[in-house]
Amino acid sequence: MHKGYIINFQFVEHYYKERLVLFCGKEFQISKRKQKEVKKHYFEYITKYAKVI
């Protein structure tokens, strides 16, 4: 069975090559086929919205 999710990167605490971890602790696996695409979009998001403290 196929499962697809839409993840708001604003709630991502950690990004690993094969999974995303949200601040609430929930983890989402990233398929091998989608890892490159997710990485590209995540780093675009970080570059655009990251706040330097």
Order of alpha helices (4+ residues) and beta strands (2+ residues): beta-beta-beta-alpha
